[in-house]
Each structure stands twice: as structure tokens, then as C-alpha cells.
Amino acid sequence: STAFVQWVGEKTPISDTSYVGIDAILEQMRRKAMKQGFEFNVMVVGQSGLGKSTLMNTLFKSKVSRKSVQPNVEERIPKTVEIKSVSHDVEEKGVRMKLTVIDTPGFGDQINNENCWQPIMKFINDQYESYLQEEININRKKRIPDSRVHCCIYFIPPTGHCLRPLDVEFMRHLSKVVNIVPVIAKADTLTLEERDSFKKTIREELRANGIDVYPQKEFDEDAEDRMINDKIREMTPFAVVGSDQEYQVNGKRILGRKTKWGTIEVENIAHCEFAYLRDLLIRTHMQNIKDITCSIHYETYRVRRLNESNILFTSNPPDHPAVQPKANGQPEEQPATPQPNGVAAQHEALSHEM
Amino acid sequence: MTVCYKKTQNNPSSNFTDKITHILLFISPWLRGTQHIRCTQSCTSFQELLKLEIIAYKSEHKYGILRKNKVQHKHTEHLCLLFFVFQEKQYVGFATLPNQVHRKSVKKGFDFTLMVAGESGMGKSTLVNSLFLTDLYKDRKLLNAEERINQTVEIIKHTVDIEEKGVKLKLTIVDTPGFGDAVNNNECWKPITDYIDQQFEQYFRDESGLNRKNIQDNRVHCCLYFIPPFGHGLRPVDVEFMKALHEKVNIIPLIAKADCLTPNEIKKLKDRIREEIDKFGIKVYQFPECDSDEDEEFKQLDKELKECTPFAVIGSNTVVEARGQRVRGRLYPWGIVEVENQSHCDFVKLRNMLIRSHMHDLKDVTCDVHYENYRAQCIQEMTRYVRNESDNRMESPIPILPLSTPDVDTEKLIKMKDEELKRMQEMLNKMQQQMHDKEQ
């Protein structure tokens, strides 16, 4: 049946003498973006058992995590940190996206966890490197496949006290190369008061250690951004609960966890902050997260690489050392003699730097 | 269930979003599962649509806009919005990604560089003014014949900022006065090709440089070439010009001052020009193919566009009264030529194509094809330069030479040069040491 509602105004002439039509370019861009599709690469880091895979599945409402893809593999803690990528093509309302979830089993699970963040750092830098190589190619692809890690979700166990040394170490090193979104995992063990005090402590510790998590204050573009991002910064880290089980609550089917004392509704903001995380990551800031990765983290990496390879091509060292943003706060050694092997050789040495 | 909401252009309602929300909330209790509501609203601004989408997402029932169609209906344009009601489970929300991208683009604004080329008096400036509804050439002084004898082809840039419905465009018009005006026009396109190459080179340097935050894109996205209507097709200078430029810039040939031709003459001339373009192997800008899932109307418009090239255009800086309306046109004793009347000339087709439907594609082809070709050539020349360099000092003009696909020869050469450098450095050190010892 058709209900026709009509508000009629004056008839307008077809000749629009004062309208050029440049706003149509937005529609042209949208068409192209829809055709091309989008890419998003998210990494999850945290000890085993913190609900990383479940949270990914909850965020994207389908089985995108590594565990879901390989359900029959026995759960075992690997001896070193492994990096496992799983990609899915998802679609929603005509928008296609290639979602890659990068899991890091073994992180923080050993007896001695020194430098367990290094393989992760290497992986992230490797992605930057392969993008750079493609970019400087002579015959480069029209659209360079983007495997760079856009966002790293770091899972903090819900101890209720403070950050552990491992958490600080990891975030200190990696916040300089990738966008980190810290979350308090399995937050259904904290009461609201405990949660708030835990969050406050975490925020203070991050500040004291000079750790800038997403959204970083220095990358706010204008007053409008700052206003929105300040609100988010007051709420990080988000206290989340994940679930892929559905229950019936008040006549609606919702995702949740059922216990004897009640059902925790994942998407209920009175219960946990999953909805805020989802909105931030997907509905409002996904493009911004990608932009910061491309225009800041990647550019920092690129500048560093260019300065290194400049050593190969000028016979005299530069008069003043080029400004080199340090990825991990350590001074870098300038090699005494130029190496003839090309750009690739340098990279190996750097990525294992402490 | 289909709900149609129609609103016309002259009645912009600030309550539009309220009205739609009201309708949605009103009928939503009767919606189960996935059903669609179709809402039509004419000539809405993109901003309004974005606002509406945000409201829709925030509302309890998680609406979203599936598809936007532009429908030409009698006297007004309608924008058709198809809403889908999703049950909460399936809805993740990354469908807002295109909007997130747009928000950034709207903030940043767009830029577009258009070149116009052709002899003097072809109506280039008038056409540009008509296209963009500006007056870019207010204080122009036209040279007389004597003054033009010694004039060479110049490149003059005019920049203007245009804003419409919240979208900002920085438009640059590159003018080429003097082209084809001299007695001897040999290679009169050289300043033009040089200019285009310079812009590519500048972009290449910027792109390869260290600080890429604010790269200005001055590359020429499109060149309108004005063919005089007086002849019988392409002249030698037209052919040579287009062949010199067709691999550097998107060329759109136009038949200028088309009001001196009858419809039959126009058709003959167009056919002739198309034939000659094929014959001489000139690669003018090709409209991209339509997707198979576009609606029929779009495909039809696209087909008509392609069959109409080269566009026969008329421009005007004056407004005349025709059929009870004020329009841009030219007043003759025998009638009034209306610039925006599709039966008079192809101006509307050109404008729609250039601005409303293909501006983004023109930029894409410039970036992905013309610029990439230039870049590849440039890099190959540089590696050849490295190979031929018999001198010991090797300085690359740009910060980085791509080595990811070097041929074995180049790598060997670089290795050799490096060893040579090392040897020379050692020799220098020895000599310095010897001199130092002698002094003592």
C-alpha cells in the first residue's frame, strides 16, 4: 500500500541559473568508494583468556576471529608470540569492507615476558615497509593493498588495581607506531565504582608514562574534533564485555552473558561500555583511525627510512643530521660505511632494535 | 510499505529532518523485520542527508540509507532515499564509512585545475565564466594584431574559490593566450606541454619528499580544446596539439561558437571530427563504462553523452529575457540563443559531465594514468642517468631512488660505484696523511 504525503511549494524552473553543481562531487566520490570497498586491519593484543576473539566476533556480529575460523585447533599457549591474520569480506548496506583481524597468541603468557612486544613491533613495521616498497615502485598498483595495522586493541585484565609493568612496556613502545585503544577486558567482574576508580588509575598511569593512546591529543584537527575527542578521552579505557550468545530480555533478543544473578547485556550502556567502543571504532572514527595511521604513523616510518637510505646516495655525510623521529625512544646508530645491498638490508637491523 | 514525501526546492524546510523522523517513528511499530520506506525529497543538500542519516542511526530502530537515486521527474529533481529497517542483531554500523570519508572531504574541500586552449576569440573565457558562474576575466586587456606579432604563448593561472551547499572547490583555470595566433605556429604547444610536465615534476618531488603533509596538487586535470567551427574538421595545428598532449592530460575537444552552425552542419562536423580523431590516433578523454547495476536512466544519459562528443558549445556573459525567464544567452535579430537550452547547444551536457558527474573521474585518470606514466618515465630516465654517469660523484635529485625492482645491472653498477667511492675515500685519506706527515 502506498501512503502519499505531499508538501508542495512553488514550481521551480528547470534552468538553475545560479547553481553550478559542484556538490555533486561528493556523490561521485561516494560512488567510487562504494565500488572500491574499504579495508580495515585491527590487531588484538592481550593475554590468553581475556576474551579477545569473542570481542571481535561481538563487534562485527559474525565469526571473524581466528578461533572461529579454526575451531578445531587445540587451545595451547605457543612458546613465542605468534602473529595470525584472518581476513573476511563483509558487507553492509552496499558498503563492502575487507576486515582483517590480527591475533597475537602467546603475548604475555610466558614465564619470562621480556621483549614479547618485539615480534608485534616487527610485524607492524613490516607492513609499513611493504607499503613503502610498493609506493616507490616504478610500476605501482593503482590501489596499493593496505595491510598496515590501523588499530591495536590492547586488553587490560580487570584486576581493579593498576596497570601491570607489561602493560606499560607494551603501550609505551607501541603507541608511537600504531593507534592503541586500550580496553578493560571481562569488565563484568568490576562494580561501577571499582570500574571508575580503575579507569582513573589507568589514565593517570598512562599520563605519567607519556603514553598517548587513541585519540591522541596532538592529532585533533580543530575545535570540533577536540570537543568530541575530549569526551572520548575522559572515558578511556572502555570497560567491555563480549558475547556471542543471544538471550531473551524484555521481549527483545540481545547478546549477553547469563548468570544466576542476572543477565549482562553487552549493548546496554548501563551494563558495560561495549557500545561506546563499537561506535568509536566503527561508526564514527574508523576513517579517522585509518587517516592517522596513513598520514602520521606511516609517514613517520617513511621519513626514517628515507633518511637512512640517503646515506647510500650522497658520498659526503649531511652537514647536519636529518631530523629523525625515533620510533622507540632509542638513539639510532648511523652505519659508518654505506652498504651496497640496497634499502632492504637496513630494515632487518632496525626492526629488531630494542 | 512505501511512504512518499515530496518537497520542492523553493521550500527548504528546516524541519525536514523532524518530519522524516516523525514519520519513521510513527509507522515503525508496524514494521517487522526488514521492510523499506521510500522517502523522496527534492534537491536536498548533501548536508541534510548526512544529518538525516545520523539521526536514523541514532534512533531506536536503526534505520539506514540503502540507496540514493536521482530521478528526473517533470520539473523537479527528486532524491530518492530508501531506508531499511534492520533488526539490531545484523547491524554493525560500518556502512557509515562513506559518510565518515565525506565529512573529512567536505572539511578539506576539493581542488580542480582546468586548462583551456585554442586560438584567440574562440570564446574560451566566456565559456569558463558560463560554466562556473564567475567573472574571472574582469580586468583583461585584449591585445591588438600588432601587439600580438611578437607575443609568445603564455601560461596564465586564475584561481577562484567557489562554495556551494557547504562544498568548497578551489578552481584553477590555466589559460594559454597566444596559442595558435602567430603567423608561424610551429610547436606553439611546447610551452603548454612544458607547463604540464612541470606540474607533474613538482608533484613527483613533493610526493617523494620528506614532508608530505600539505602537498599542493597543481596537476592539470582536464584540457578543453576549442576547435573553430568555421572549417571542415580538424586542422593540422589541432591534430598536432592534441597528439602532443593526449598522453599528458585528459583532452576534451569542443566545437566553439556553435551558434554559427545549423543542426545539420553541427552533425556533419561532429562526425568528421570523430572520424579524424580515430584516423590520427588521438586519445581524447574517454568516459568510463557504466556499471551493469546502474539504473536504466543513468545508462541512457551516459549513452547520449558519448554519442554527442565533441560537444558543440556556446557561452555567454550576458543575461537576456527569453520565454518569460532571464537566462544566459546571446541576442540576435533573428532570435535568442540560450546557453542552457539543450536543443540549442551542448553546454548543459558539458557542464554536467565536467562538474556534476565526471570531475572525480577526470582527477583519477590524471593521477592514475597520466601522472603514473610521467613518473615511470622519469624514474627510468634517472636510472639510465645513473648507468651513464662516468663521474665519481653520484647525487640523486630526489631523496630516494626506487630499488625494489632494479635490474641486476643497476644493482651491480651501484655496488661498483660504492666500492669505487670507498677506494677513493681511502686514497684521499692516505694522501691527507702523507701531506700531514710531510708538514711535520
HADDOCK unambig.tbl for C-alpha pairs under 7 A between the chains (distance, minus, plus):
assign (segid A and resid 1 and name CA) (segid B and resid 1 and name CA) 5.65 0.50 0.50
assign (segid A and resid 1 and name CA) (segid B and resid 2 and name CA) 6.71 0.50 0.50
assign (segid A and resid 2 and name CA) (segid B and resid 1 and name CA) 6.24 0.50 0.50
assign (segid A and resid 2 and name CA) (segid B and resid 2 and name CA) 5.02 0.50 0.50
assign (segid A and resid 2 and name CA) (segid B and resid 3 and name CA) 6.08 0.50 0.50
assign (segid A and resid 3 and name CA) (segid B and resid 2 and name CA) 6.45 0.50 0.50
assign (segid A and resid 3 and name CA) (segid B and resid 3 and name CA) 5.13 0.50 0.50
assign (segid A and resid 3 and name CA) (segid B and resid 4 and name CA) 6.65 0.50 0.50
assign (segid A and resid 4 and name CA) (segid B and resid 3 and name CA) 5.99 0.50 0.50
assign (segid A and resid 4 and name CA) (segid B and resid 4 and name CA) 5.07 0.50 0.50
assign (segid A and resid 4 and name CA) (segid B and resid 5 and name CA) 6.84 0.50 0.50
assign (segid A and resid 5 and name CA) (segid B and resid 4 and name CA) 5.77 0.50 0.50
assign (segid A and resid 5 and name CA) (segid B and resid 5 and name CA) 5.18 0.50 0.50
assign (segid A and resid 5 and name CA) (segid B and resid 6 and name CA) 6.96 0.50 0.50
assign (segid A and resid 6 and name CA) (segid B and resid 5 and name CA) 5.66 0.50 0.50
assign (segid A and resid 6 and name CA) (segid B and resid 6 and name CA) 5.12 0.50 0.50
assign (segid A and resid 6 and name CA) (segid B and resid 7 and name CA) 6.98 0.50 0.50
assign (segid A and resid 7 and name CA) (segid B and resid 6 and name CA) 5.88 0.50 0.50
assign (segid A and resid 7 and name CA) (segid B and resid 7 and name CA) 5.43 0.50 0.50
assign (segid A and resid 8 and name CA) (segid B and resid 7 and name CA) 5.95 0.50 0.50
assign (segid A and resid 8 and name CA) (segid B and resid 8 and name CA) 6.34 0.50 0.50
assign (segid A and resid 9 and name CA) (segid B and resid 8 and name CA) 5.64 0.50 0.50
assign (segid A and resid 9 and name CA) (segid B and resid 10 and name CA) 6.54 0.50 0.50
assign (segid A and resid 9 and name CA) (segid B and resid 11 and name CA) 5.80 0.50 0.50
assign (segid A and resid 10 and name CA) (segid B and resid 10 and name CA) 6.38 0.50 0.50
assign (segid A and resid 12 and name CA) (segid B and resid 75 and name CA) 6.87 0.50 0.50
assign (segid A and resid 12 and name CA) (segid B and resid 76 and name CA) 6.89 0.50 0.50
assign (segid A and resid 13 and name CA) (segid B and resid 75 and name CA) 6.72 0.50 0.50
assign (segid A and resid 14 and name CA) (segid B and resid 75 and name CA) 5.92 0.50 0.50
assign (segid A and resid 14 and name CA) (segid B and resid 76 and name CA) 6.75 0.50 0.50
assign (segid A and resid 17 and name CA) (segid B and resid 327 and name CA) 6.98 0.50 0.50
assign (segid A and resid 20 and name CA) (segid B and resid 132 and name CA) 6.03 0.50 0.50
assign (segid A and resid 20 and name CA) (segid B and resid 133 and name CA) 6.99 0.50 0.50
assign (segid A and resid 21 and name CA) (segid B and resid 355 and name CA) 6.60 0.50 0.50
assign (segid A and resid 21 and name CA) (segid B and resid 356 and name CA) 5.74 0.50 0.50
assign (segid A and resid 22 and name CA) (segid B and resid 164 and name CA) 6.66 0.50 0.50
assign (segid A and resid 22 and name CA) (segid B and resid 355 and name CA) 5.99 0.50 0.50
assign (segid A and resid 22 and name CA) (segid B and resid 356 and name CA) 6.24 0.50 0.50
assign (segid A and resid 23 and name CA) (segid B and resid 164 and name CA) 6.42 0.50 0.50
assign (segid A and resid 23 and name CA) (segid B and resid 165 and name CA) 6.56 0.50 0.50
assign (segid A and resid 23 and name CA) (segid B and resid 167 and name CA) 5.54 0.50 0.50
assign (segid A and resid 24 and name CA) (segid B and resid 356 and name CA) 5.06 0.50 0.50
assign (segid A and resid 24 and name CA) (segid B and resid 357 and name CA) 6.97 0.50 0.50
assign (segid A and resid 25 and name CA) (segid B and resid 356 and name CA) 6.33 0.50 0.50
assign (segid A and resid 25 and name CA) (segid B and resid 359 and name CA) 6.75 0.50 0.50
assign (segid A and resid 25 and name CA) (segid B and resid 360 and name CA) 6.46 0.50 0.50
assign (segid A and resid 26 and name CA) (segid B and resid 102 and name CA) 6.81 0.50 0.50
assign (segid A and resid 28 and name CA) (segid B and resid 357 and name CA) 6.42 0.50 0.50
assign (segid A and resid 28 and name CA) (segid B and resid 360 and name CA) 6.29 0.50 0.50
assign (segid A and resid 29 and name CA) (segid B and resid 360 and name CA) 6.69 0.50 0.50
assign (segid A and resid 30 and name CA) (segid B and resid 98 and name CA) 6.11 0.50 0.50
assign (segid A and resid 33 and name CA) (segid B and resid 98 and name CA) 6.86 0.50 0.50
assign (segid A and resid 60 and name CA) (segid B and resid 92 and name CA) 5.85 0.50 0.50
assign (segid A and resid 61 and name CA) (segid B and resid 90 and name CA) 6.60 0.50 0.50
assign (segid A and resid 61 and name CA) (segid B and resid 92 and name CA) 6.49 0.50 0.50
assign (segid A and resid 92 and name CA) (segid B and resid 95 and name CA) 5.73 0.50 0.50
assign (segid A and resid 93 and name CA) (segid B and resid 66 and name CA) 5.48 0.50 0.50
assign (segid A and resid 93 and name CA) (segid B and resid 95 and name CA) 6.20 0.50 0.50
assign (segid A and resid 94 and name CA) (segid B and resid 66 and name CA) 6.99 0.50 0.50
assign (segid A and resid 95 and name CA) (segid B and resid 95 and name CA) 5.57 0.50 0.50
assign (segid A and resid 133 and name CA) (segid B and resid 404 and name CA) 6.22 0.50 0.50
assign (segid A and resid 136 and name CA) (segid B and resid 402 and name CA) 5.18 0.50 0.50
assign (segid A and resid 137 and name CA) (segid B and resid 402 and name CA) 5.84 0.50 0.50
assign (segid A and resid 137 and name CA) (segid B and resid 404 and name CA) 6.16 0.50 0.50
assign (segid A and resid 137 and name CA) (segid B and resid 405 and name CA) 6.69 0.50 0.50
assign (segid A and resid 138 and name CA) (segid B and resid 376 and name CA) 5.32 0.50 0.50
assign (segid A and resid 138 and name CA) (segid B and resid 379 and name CA) 6.83 0.50 0.50
assign (segid A and resid 139 and name CA) (segid B and resid 376 and name CA) 6.48 0.50 0.50
assign (segid A and resid 142 and name CA) (segid B and resid 368 and name CA) 6.13 0.50 0.50
assign (segid A and resid 282 and name CA) (segid B and resid 93 and name CA) 6.33 0.50 0.50
assign (segid A and resid 282 and name CA) (segid B and resid 94 and name CA) 5.38 0.50 0.50
assign (segid A and resid 283 and name CA) (segid B and resid 93 and name CA) 5.36 0.50 0.50
assign (segid A and resid 283 and name CA) (segid B and resid 94 and name CA) 5.58 0.50 0.50
assign (segid A and resid 283 and name CA) (segid B and resid 96 and name CA) 5.96 0.50 0.50
assign (segid A and resid 284 and name CA) (segid B and resid 100 and name CA) 6.75 0.50 0.50
assign (segid A and resid 287 and name CA) (segid B and resid 97 and name CA) 6.70 0.50 0.50
assign (segid A and resid 287 and name CA) (segid B and resid 100 and name CA) 5.99 0.50 0.50
assign (segid A and resid 287 and name CA) (segid B and resid 101 and name CA) 6.29 0.50 0.50
assign (segid A and resid 303 and name CA) (segid B and resid 210 and name CA) 5.57 0.50 0.50
assign (segid A and resid 306 and name CA) (segid B and resid 399 and name CA) 6.85 0.50 0.50
assign (segid A and resid 306 and name CA) (segid B and resid 400 and name CA) 6.47 0.50 0.50
assign (segid A and resid 310 and name CA) (segid B and resid 399 and name CA) 6.43 0.50 0.50
assign (segid A and resid 310 and name CA) (segid B and resid 400 and name CA) 6.86 0.50 0.50
assign (segid A and resid 313 and name CA) (segid B and resid 394 and name CA) 6.65 0.50 0.50
assign (segid A and resid 313 and name CA) (segid B and resid 395 and name CA) 6.15 0.50 0.50
assign (segid A and resid 313 and name CA) (segid B and resid 396 and name CA) 6.81 0.50 0.50
assign (segid A and resid 314 and name CA) (segid B and resid 394 and name CA) 6.62 0.50 0.50
assign (segid A and resid 314 and name CA) (segid B and resid 395 and name CA) 5.71 0.50 0.50
assign (segid A and resid 315 and name CA) (segid B and resid 393 and name CA) 6.88 0.50 0.50
assign (segid A and resid 340 and name CA) (segid B and resid 414 and name CA) 6.99 0.50 0.50
assign (segid A and resid 340 and name CA) (segid B and resid 415 and name CA) 5.19 0.50 0.50
assign (segid A and resid 340 and name CA) (segid B and resid 418 and name CA) 6.52 0.50 0.50
assign (segid A and resid 342 and name CA) (segid B and resid 403 and name CA) 6.90 0.50 0.50
